[in-house]
Amino acid sequence: MENQKISDFLAEQLQQAPEQCQASFLSFEDFWERKLWHQLTNALVDFFRLPESAPQRLPIFKNFVLSFADRINQLNFVSLGLMASTECADDQERLSFLTSLADKVNKVDSQDAYIYALAEVANVKQRLQNLDGAQKDLETCQRVLDSFDAVETVVHASFYKVNADYYHAKQEFASFYKNALLYLACINLEDIPESERVSRAYNLSVAALVSDSIYNFGELLLHPILDSLADTPHTWLRDLLFAFNRGDLTAYDVLAGNVSKNQFLHSHRFFLYQKISLSALTEMVFRRPPHDRNLTFASISAETKVGPEEIEHLVMKALSLGLLKGAIDQVGQVAQINWVQPKVLDMKQIEGMRNRLKDWDAGVNQLGHWIEGVGKDVWAA
């Protein structure tokens, strides 16, 4: 009945103002056509996500979806193509399929879909050990993404995921760490399988430890993905990260026996000890009040367990990395520190800060009472 009323209204308007009504009719028709394509696309996406649909995905995509590819949302079109590509016989066939898919959406008005597809092309090239080809595709993705004001989260997630895998394959740990965390920021952690969560947490932890430019990994310590390592054979790695964060040399000595379980950690044993020594130094400075940060080399040696002859080098390393700011008195064998890099605190460190604040508050009160007593009538309480 409602459709009949609409049709009657359109017919009446057509007689009164032909051109205006024809435009309205076309808009009305276009609206319903777009709505139907949208519903069809969503139904196909839901179907492709069903595990039982696996054998039908590739035939349906090639024989049906491609016939109306230009009429549907291009990101959804690529999503269907990516799901269909999982049923290719091997990576060579998958590469050919995805390259064709990327070329099809490489248009001015669908560059986001192009990046979405091209990132997966780079991913397959990595698996085929074509790292140079993967790098070129990822550089193209980066250039196009930089030109966007905004883009769908799924596009960013795809790019960061493949970029992280590329840097992991190249053993560029700092870049891997950055891109892996950006990928995790773009997704819901519950959407990835538990096994993948454990794998990503493990690789991120190793990268944070062996990288020579990452000395503050608070983002990882606060991220729920690290909890994936709890109650697994890799629990020690999580504990090791927290030991590094608080400069706990005793805990490191207990956990160090596990380092040989990973070849990267094992090959960086000397560097790891230097890194936790730096962490112990910054923790030593952090625990002291600002007016008591002139540290003798002897006290540093006792805290960090570094030989007296290596203390100056240790302090200079901390200064050069920006972990500390200050100066070294070589004659007096004293490090004068006036700033320490902020970091994530565990409960024990927070308790220490609370106690220092209480001491500071007591000191302020004591000073106030002294001034009041000395000033007598001049001092107004």
SULSULSUL-V29976 format. One line per field, one symbol per residue. psi: psi as a letter, one per 20 degrees, with the letter a starting at -180 (. if undefined). burial: # if it has 16 or more other ideal C-beta (glycine too) atoms within 10 Angstrom, else .. A space follows every 10 residues. Layout:
psi = ???
burial = ???
//
This chain:
psi = gghggggggh gghhhgnggg hhggghgggh ghghgghggg ghhgghghip hiighigggg ghigghikhi irphghghgg gghhhijqha hghhggghgh gghhjmrgjk hghghgghhh ghghhghjjm hghgggghhg gggghhiqhq qqhhgggggh ghgghghghi knhghggghg hhghiirphi iqqghhgggg gghgggghgi pjioiolhhg hipihhihiq krijhhgghg ghgghjknhg hghgihhihi iphgggikgg ghhhghhghh ghhgghiqqh ilkopqhghg hhgikpqhii gghgghghgh ijhrpbrpnh gilppopjqq pqrppahghh hghghhhggg ghgggggghg ghhhhdhhpo .
burial = .......... .......... #......... .......... #..#...#.. ..#...##.# #...##..#. .#.####### #####.##.. #..##.###. ##.##....# ########## ######.... ..###.##.# #..##..... #...###### ########.. ..#.###### ####.#.... .#....##.# ########## #..####.## #.#.##.##. ...#.##### #.#######. ##..##.##. .#..#..#.. .######### #######... ..#.#.#..# #.##.#...# #..##.###. ..##.#.#.. ...##.#..# ..#.#...#. .#........ .......... .......... .
//
